[in-house]
């Protein structure tokens, strides 16, 4: 692996950083305070080509490789995790699998609208009683004349209230287990698709999160993504991309925590000296730097494997596990460096802390990532010990 970024990657990264600092960061605090999903800002992010960054140009995407995409996501994540979630869901969870499993008609219909930001997408896998055990889908798909009808409910769906397209996973035949699951491209304007906002979240106040009722929602035959039985594989493929994107965003939180801590520690005077001159403060800063570097290297490795077309599920889980835990840790330490000033939202570290917390939960908890890594190392499926 070559650690040197290409000139183009450096240019895209620096442009993303400049854009995120100029356009995203200044709005992050107020959007968080006001629990505002900033559609105007989403439109600006779309204009930059970040929604659908990895989608080939012929379908309206930016045609970026995964390493470059990760560099962009890091910069967006450093500025605002709520906006980074929009990029991750749209690009990784939704677009990446339409590119991989979609028919030409589906790709030409959906991808240009998603990449331009004209519409948003969401990924409806999780259900009230189906989280980590994603294969245990309770939502049912029943075959009818000309298509399918969906019944069930979904939970914790990012972009769920604002999406025009929902990737909905549903069971066609419970006897088949995960081999009965199918993925549907659902137009959310269809009757029976009823999203509701989820209130009271700890963080990600600028992100949209929904529960969704699916009451007899019709999906035409040609809007199944892949085939019956491919749904679970499609969900896992989405998550291989989504977990990478979450990890990259968390590198941004780590870097932001470090940058803010260094700045504050050099300004803040105690005992007649800047607190940066104290060894215990420097120890916190040094540990943040080490975790930030390690997280970034793991993300780069996963991206490099993806670009090389090599297996990367385990390495993606390693990056996701480490980077998300590091983000929570760094944000917490950054508040410690800031003292009381870090406990209010005058500094971004307060938001980093609240927003980072969900990243070890969504797109697979830290425990699920450890199961995937442990299974790869031992060859034993700890989730089904008797299998
Ligand atoms: N890519 C492609 N296929 C994969 C795969 C991958 N990464 N991982 C597994 N599969 C395939 C397997 O090859 C297998 O296929 P065959 O039957 O053809 O052999 C099939 O899927 C079943 O695999 P497993 O036996 O490994 O499945 P499992 O039931 O043991 O589950 C799991 C594995 C890793 C625990 C999985 O259920 C999982 O990832 N759970 C966590 C779910 C999750 O991340 N949810 C978050 C939802 S998104 C979200 O957070 C909301 C949001 O809006 C951000």
Boltz pocket constraint, residues with backbone or C-beta under 6 A from the ligand:
constraints:
  - pocket:
      binder: B
      contacts: [[A, 89], [A, 123], [A, 125], [A, 126], [A, 131], [A, 132], [A, 133], [A, 134], [A, 135], [A, 155], [A, 156], [A, 157], [A, 158], [A, 159], [A, 178], [A, 232], [A, 233], [A, 236], [A, 237], [A, 239], [A, 240], [A, 313], [A, 361], [A, 362], [A, 363], [A, 364], [A, 365], [A, 368], [A, 372], [A, 383]]
      max_distance: 6.0
